[in-house]
Amino acid sequence: MIFYDCSTAPSPRRARMFIAEKGLTIETHEVSIANGEQMAPEFLAVNPRATLPVLVTAGGATLTENLGIAAYLEAFQPEPPLMGRTPEEKGQVLMWNAIAEQQGGQPIAEALRNSNPHMKDRALPGPTNHAQIPELAERGLTRTAVFFDLLEGRLGESPFLAADHFTLADITAFVFVEFARVIKMRVPETHKATLTWRDNIRERPSALL
């Protein structure tokens, strides 16, 4: 297998944490988004969509989405289970993973990409340029605050998002909570359950990569 990573971006970090939690050692190639290396012909030959992460499987398939990478690695290395053990857990993991992506990752990305001057005409990832829309940046900040409230409500009931153990959903939400710093947003000090959950994950070896 070959893993294409970017150490500064949230999406590759999600896959990197998943790989580490599985105890796998995979050949890794660093691709610097800051230097525009995702647009280089060599990388476009691997992924024409110019996005990261990418996993080239043992069988030669190219996976360019976190959920696909996680599903493959879960089947390749079932232990420890990160995508649920029972039918109910599997459904909960995918549900909370989608919530974290759509209600956490998306608004943070909208706020960043539509306000950062270094991302002028790069409001969406990929090979096509898109103009910034300032209103989306404002909406992204509001939605991120709502996401923090949503997490607090759930984590006040359960130590983990989707099950009684650490799963893919926790990885996804944690990475986005950490990445919110780029839009100058932090979990409020009043959100004690979320802060405890975040601090516990920070102590996992996979979070240090």
N, C-alpha and C positions, 0 to 999 in steps of 0.2 A: 504494500500500500504506500501511497504518497499523499501527504497532507500539505496543502498550500495555505499558509497562515499569514496574518498581519498582526504583529504584537500590540498595535495601538488601537485596533478596531474592535467593537463589541461582538459582532457576529462571529468572527474567527475565535474570539475568546470562549464563546459558548461551546464550540466544537472542541477546543483545546481542553476545557475542563471536563467534557464528557470523555474524551480519550484518556485523560489522566485518571478519572474515577474508575474507568475500566481496567486500569493497570496496563495499558497497551503502550508499546514503544513503536512509533511510526516515523519513517523517514519524512522530514519536514523541510519545506522550502519557504523562506520568508519572502513576502511580496510587499513592498512598501507602498501603501496608498498615498502617503504624504509626498513621495517622490514620483507618483504617477505610474508606478511599475505595473499596475493592473491593466494599463492601456498599452503595454509593450507587446509587440507581435508575438513574442515567445509565450507570454501568458495568455493572450487571446487565442492562441492555438490550443490551449488547454480548456479555457472557458471563454467563448466569444461574448458572453454577457458581461465580462470584466468585473465580476463580483467575487468576493471571498466570504467564507472559506470554500475550499474545494477538496474533496477526497477522491483520489483514484483508487478504486478497490483492488483487491487481490485478483479479481477476475478481469480487470481492465475497464470497468464502468467508471464514468465520471459523475460524481454527485456534487451538486452545486448549491444545495439548500440544507440548512441545519437539520431539519426534520428528517430528510432523506439520509443524511450522514448518521444521525442518531439511530434511526431504524436499522440501518445496515450493521452498525457496530453492536447494537443490542442483540441482533441475531448471530453475529459473528462471535461475540463474547457475552453470553447471557448473564454472567455474574460479575459484579453485583447488579441486580435488576434496577434499571433507572427509568424504565417506561411502564412500570406496573407489573404486579404478579398475578392479580385476579382480573376478570373482565371489568369489574367496577373500577379498580385502580387504573387500569389501562385507559379507560374512558376519562377518568378524572385527570390523569397526567396530560393527555392531549387537550382536554378542555382548558386547564389552567395554563398550559403552554401557549395556547392560542390567545387566551386573555392577556398574558404577559406580552406577547408580540404585538397584538392589536391595540391594547390600551396602555401599554408601557413603552415598548420599543418604537412604535410608529410615531406617537406624539413627540418623543424625545428627538427622533430623527428629523421630524418636521421643524421643530424649533431650531435645531442646529443648522440644518441645511438651508433654511430659508432666512437665516440671519447672519451667519458667519461670512464676512467679506472674502475669506479665502475660498469659499464655495460658490462664488458668483457663477451663475449659469450651470451649477452642479447640484441643483435642488433634489435630484434623484440619482441613485447609483446606476452604473451601467455605461454603455458606450455613447449614449445620446445625451446631449446637453439640454437642460431645462432651466428656465429662468426662475429666480427666487420669487416667492409670493409672501410679503411681510405678514399678511393676515394669518397665514398658516403657522408662522412662528409664534404669534401671539396665542393662537388657539392651542398650539402644542404645549405651551407653558401651563395653560389652564388644565388641559387634559392630564398632564403629568401629575399635577397636584391631586386630581381625582384618583389617579392610579395609586398614589401613595395611600390615600384613604381606603381604597378597595383592598389593598394588601393588609392594612391594619385590621380591617374587619375580619378577613379570613384568618390571619395569623393570631388573632385574639382567640380563635376557636381551636386552632391546630398548630403544632410546632413546625409543620411543613405544609406547603401549599396543597398538594394533591393526595398525599398518603401519610402513613405514620412513619415514613422514612424519606430520606433525601432522594429526589428524582430530577429528571430533565426539567420539569416545571420550575423547580427551585433554581436550577442553573440559569435558566432563561430570565427569570424575574430578578435574580441577584445581579446578573451582568448589567441589566438595564438600570437597576437602582444605582449601581456604582457609576455607570456611564452618565447618569444625569448630572454629574458634576460639570460636564462640558457646557451645559446650559444654566449653570449656577443654581441648581436645585439640589436639595438634600432632603432626606427623610426628616420630617419635623421631630423635634425632641419629645413632643407629646405622644408620638407613635411608638410606645415602649415595646410592643410585641414585634413590630417590624425591625426595630433596632437590635433586639435580642437575636432574632432570626438572622439578620445580616451579619452581626458580629460572630455568631457561631459558624456561619459559612466561611467567613474570612479566615478562620482557623484551620480550614481544610487544606491539605497540601495542594489540591487542584486549583484553589483560588490564588495561590501565590505564583502561578505560572504566567 
